[in-house]
């Protein structure tokens, strides 16, 4: 059975298996980090906060300043670890949760940056679910990450439309752009993973970009899932 699927669907089958394993590893990692390292650091931060209120420290300003610097470093580490867990967790995407999770992605982008976000979603509430929804979520997560880390953008636009036989996604930013997608470092921009996920969706994706002209991405996804999914 597995060999028949591999012969029929080729790379798409291999990508589906790969991404299933990848998401399982992400779930395991984020659970372990959240339940151990993150919680321990939060407890340590609370203990530092209590220590800083001790009466004995009020006359030891030099020691209090040193402890406060340690406290700020601890808080920064907690923020970094929490952000890592949030970006790698496997969200629940059944029962129309994709729309809510995309909104959370954009909300976190606005909290971290001064980027203006324009978002219009006209998909039906139960448009995509399960693995297909997760592929879309990860694609948008990577596009948003690229904009935040590399584009120097001030504005992001995301439009999601629905036609009779397919879902449409249009994403664009007003950043510095690149000369061409072909010349871009696919590893740096995560494009290889994006293209692989699009193949899992049996979809079509195109990029339009130029130096100092931002990046625009168009994605079309069939409403009916292929048998390999």
C-alpha positions, 0 to 999 in steps of 0.5 A: 500500500505504502509503495503504491502511494509512493509510486503514484504521488512521488514527492508529495507522499514523501513530503506528507510523511516528512511533515507528519514526523516533523510536527510530532517532533515539534510537539514533543519538543515544545511540551518538554521545554514548556513543562520543564525549562520554562516553568523552572525559569518562571519560578526562579524569576518569582523568587528573584522578585521576592528577594528584591523586596527584602528589607535587608537589600534596601541599604545594599544598593550595589547588591540590589542593582546586580540582582536586578540585572540578573532578574532582567536577564532571566525575564529576557530568557523567559520571553525568548523561550516562550516565543520559541515555544509559541512558534513551534507548537502544533496548534489545534486546527479542527472545527474552523480554528485556522482563522483564529490561529492566523489572527494570533500570528498577525497579532503577535507580529504587531506586538513584536514590531511596528508593522501595519497589518491589513487582513481580510479573510473571506473563507468559510469558517470550516474551510480547511481542517487537520493537516491541510490547515496546518500546512497553510498555517506553517506557510503563512508562519514562514512568510511572516517570519521572513517579513519580520526578519529580512524584509524591513517592511512597514506594512503586511497585507493578507487576503484570503478568498474562496472560489467555487473549487479552490482557496486563494491566499494573497500575501504581500509586504512593502519591504526591500524585496530581492532581485529574484526568488531564483537567486534568493537563498532558499534555506535562509528564507525557508522557501524549500519548506514552503514549496514542499508544503504546497506540493502536499496541498496539491496547490500552486504558488507564485512569488513576485518580487524585485529589489526595493519593491517588496514580496508578493505571494499568491497561493491556490489550494484545491478545495478537495483534498488529494488521496495522499492527504 
